[in-house]
Structure formats: structure tokens, C-alpha cells
Amino acid sequence: MEMEVLNKPLITDWLMVGITAAYVIFTIAIFVSNMMSVCATKRQFAETQRLSVLPFLSVSLSKITLTENVFHLSDIEIRIGEITNADALAWVRTGITIKNTGSGLISNLRINVGADAKVEKNTLESTLICQDNEITIDVSIFGEHQEKKQSKTALFIFFYSDVLGNNYKQILEMNLSILPYSRQISIESFKIKEPNYIESNNVSV
């Protein structure tokens, strides 16, 4: 009978178990908190680095000058809507001048189109643009004139990377009009949007 009493845990034993468990939980909480703080510091540092080399595309339109004896094909040809009648073809050719006005180098520049535009040809290869430098892309836009005025939108989607390997997408929106029975497509307005930072696994062209 006396042995059974001696084998029962004392209140002090349970108290020590409770203190030990609380100490373990407290230690784990401090470790998790420290890890979260380290991760937040790393993210903040990475974001500061990214912003310090952030590229930015500014865009202007320019006239394409063709030499008298040489016909230069456009770098990019796009189609606006469906073209079912070659005799009703409307067209415009323009230069899109892209300047890097950001804080760092642009690398691996690629272009896609969207909205009413479809790519017919794109010979532009992956391009690099240094800070304060610019390139001009020769673009031809084709459509079909009809009995009524048509308002169309072409999106030029620029994908590029910075020197740290961060990826961005920036969109040029171009508003076009095709007058009835006119062979000339008019560029009414255009605007370039702010660059969007995109995750590496979401990059697509």
C-alpha cells in the first residue's frame, strides 16, 4: 500500500512538466517569430534592390522613312479583325520608338499583341536596351474598311527582365479607326501603362 502512494506523481512533478511544456512552446514561438522577421527583412531588401534597378519603357511614334531604291519589310505585322476582301484592305505603317527611362538595364525584351490585334509576323528577336537608350520598331497594321467607321484597339505587350532577373510586363494601348472606304488606318491615340512585376513562373509570351 505504501509503494502505491510513493509511485503516484506529486504536484511538484506536474508543475515541472507544465513549466517545461510552457518553456518549449515559448521557445518555438520565439523561433517562429525570428524566422518571420528574417524572411520579412529579406523580402524588404530584395524589394529595395529591385526598385533600385527598375526599368521603364517610354513610347513615342515615329515616321518610317524608306529609301528610294530599297523597300524595308516591317519588323512586326499585325491584323486588326478579319480580312475577307483584299480590295478593301486598309493599312498604316509606323515606328514605335521605345526608350528605357528607368533605373536599370532592360534585357530579353519580347513583344506580343492583344485585344483586336493578331500577329501575322514578328521578326523582332530578344532585345537588350541600356538605360537612356532607345530602339525603333517598324510596325505595319492591316485591316479591312467597311461601310461604317470602325474603332479598334491594339495592345502591344512588352515582356522584359532587369539585371537581377526580375520579370515585367508593360502594355502599350493604341486606339485605331478605319473610315468607310478608306485605305488608311488612323492612329487616334496611344498610351503606355505602368510596368507590372510578374512572378517567374507566370511569364508567358
Steps between C-alpha positions, in 0.01 A plus 500: 500500500786733585669425162191608308501837678866554423451429123229762455623825334529786743358847436853630458561246222195622307612856559842424349336334201282806447794739530706293255213487246445876530874558453505282186194676354648841584832404335325379185294823484817710526667290227202538266481873569872541427470303176206714388699812580800372301277415202335841512842668510617295202185588303542867584865492393413320174225754429740789565751345261231443236379860515857630475540341153139528381481551122224703339390523138390833359348495152463741211391453139728590214476509124664219306718640222561267208796546271424557134637171368460271799174376648538399865262244638344576837630332813145427613181462297164477672144456380201685644189285476427271208606580143274327248532741207846593374353792303380656826841489667589790732849551636730716709872478563663664798812488711461425869798654676570339835728677747624361829446787743525283811781438747651190347563284199218335301584150381313231311239739358220317314176626350155350466167658402145482629143638485391537133853432370646171376865443411568417136878539525745578777870497412609693807747291696566518872637851547711684756459873571744688721390783724407816304535310170222440250404281207240549227278213390353511150134397527239446228132475591246356256121503508196508275292812434123464502187710453520639853782645705677244717671568831762243595752450779842340465696403808876465473614294798867538590665231713848567638739435786732712713863427589391302808277270297171653612230486233261772390210557266415841357211571263471758222137567410444638151156623390438475125223596260420387147280739304249371243668410170831643620826316443662685789477384861522796739678484834273710721689471828738283698619463857753288684403351835713455811717187507357204690735275694421135426613183669749284309260207464233730350710635212352416161511654154 
